[in-house]
Amino acid sequence: MTMAAASTTAFCNRSGLFLIISSLACLSACRTPPATPAPSISADTWATVDGRTITRNDVDKAFRRQSDPSQVMSEEEALTAKLNLLNDLIVQDILLAKAAQLKVEVPQAELDTAYGDAKKNISDEEFQKELTRRNLSAEEMRDGLRRELLIQKVIAQEVGSKVAIADQAVSDFFIANRSQFNVAEESYHIAQIVITPMADPNLTNRSGDDAKTPQAATAKAQMLMERLKSGATFGDLAAGYSEDPETAPRGGDLGLVPVSRLKQLPPPLRDAVLNKAPGNVTVASVDGGHTLVLVVSHELAGQRDLSTPGVRERITDALRGRREQLLRAAYLTAARNDAAVVNYLARRLVESNGAMPSLQPAPPGTK
């Protein structure tokens, strides 16, 4: 089993607030004003989407808020992160415009609940300190939450609601994979996202993203946890960003791993799985790298059939997850293809062979 090592950063006790606030950076930075037929293209215009402008300042603000100030990144690493962030902002802009078109709304009560969840388990003073450290006001946070909820509703309406799994498909899957339901030893079904602290010549993930230093690996792990917190699926992120060439193409899935094998792993990896509840994601850190470990299920020894409690549900969930992952990827690809998108930052970098002047973020006080 391939489970690459991961670094010194594990779950922070305040991860709920930390990750939620960080994930809102992208959403707060992306603006969706009315389209204009001929946007002004300046050096600070980094992309346009159907006439709407995403500026360098939009990206810089999002970058400041989601990056860890204690992590020092090279100019190339910072710009790579900003390119990825700009692509996220482009997709978010498209989805927010789609929400307006579909007349999708977020009730005030739902927004209040989400805001309350973001603040729970932390004092008001600590909450304000974290907002200040991220250069984010309470109102900006609420607006970011609203945008996040809008995007989730669009995906649920346009993708999730259209996925149906027939009983026959569940039965066919069980018959074709009966041996998988004969568990010889207590096992955990797990999935992983591997981040190594060095260049990987055999990278197979969809985005081509590769952390090349311990600092970049830490920043990438934080970014992925933020994406998970904002609603991204583990399988999509594994396929897009995992640096393990064996499991990335299948969404990080490692299948069933016996407890006896898990006990042979380094303690951080072992402890990320054993006694963890299904659905739990833990960051295991070893030797400068990170592995995000998802516990899919905990299986006791014995033969299962479709009448065994939970088996039909797990098969249905697995088949639905596969279908949703495919449909979501197709939907987002089609939505981006249908939009008039120009990524000026990418174009300028290609034209200059990667030599981009004045890459330092705008001053923190810049709005």
C-alpha positions, 0 to 999 in steps of 0.5 A: 500500500502506498501512503506517502509521508506527511509533515508536522502540521496536523489538525489544529483544535480550531480547525473548524474556524481556521479552515472555514475562514480560509476557504471563504477567501476565494469566495469573498474575493470573487466578484460578480458584477453585471457583465460589460461588453468590453472590459478594460484590460489593464496589467491588474486584470488577471482574468475575465469571465463573460465580461466580468473582471477578476483582478490581481487584487482579488487573487492577492486578497484571497491568497493572503487570507488562505495562506499561512503567514508563517510559511515562506514560499518562493516566488515560483511557488507563490505564483503557482498557488495563485494560478490555481487560486485564479482558476478556482475564482473563475469557476466560482464566478461562473457558478455564482452567475448560474445561481443568479440565473436559476434564482437560487437564494440562501435564506437568512436563517440558513446563513445565520446557522452557517455563521454560528457553526463557523464561530462555535467552540471558540471565544469571540475574542479568538474569533475576532483575532482570527478574522483580523489575521486573515484580513477578513471582516465579519461582514465579508465572512458572512458574504463568503458563507453566502456565496459558498452556500449558493455554490453548494446549492447550484451543484446540488440542483444541477448535479446531485438531484439528477443522480439516481441509482437503480436497485438492479445496479446495486445487485449487479455490483454486489454479484460482480464484487462478491469477494470484496464482501468476504472480509477475512480480517477486521479492516478499514476502507480508506482513501488518501491524498498524498503530498510529497515535499519534493518534485515527483517525475511520475506525477499523474494527477489531473491538475499537474500540481506538485509540491516541491518543498516542505513549505509548499507541501504544508501550504498544499495540505492546508489548501486541500483541507480548506477545499474539503471544508468548503464542500469539495469531494475527497475523490475529486481532490485526490484525482486532481492533486494527489501526488501518488501515481497509483491511487490518484487516478482512482480518487485516492481509493486504497480499498480495504486494508487489514488492521494487521497491515495498518499496525505496521505503518508509521504511527501518524499514518496508523493513528489516522485510521485506527479507531476513527469513525467513517467520514473522518479525514485526518492529516498524517505528517511524516518527514516533511510530507503530508497524507490526508487520510479518509476513513470510508468504512470500518469492516469486521471479519465475515461474509456479507450479503445485501441483507447485511445492515449497511451493505446496500447503503454503502454500495448505493453511496459508492455508485452515487459518488462515482456518478456524481463525481463524473457528472460534476466534472462534466458539468463544471467543464461544460460550464467553463467551456460555455463561458467566455474566459480569458486567463491573462495571468497564464497568458502573460506567464507563457509569453514571458517564459515565467518571468512575471514582474512585481509578484509581491502581494498588494499591501494588506490594507489594499481593498 
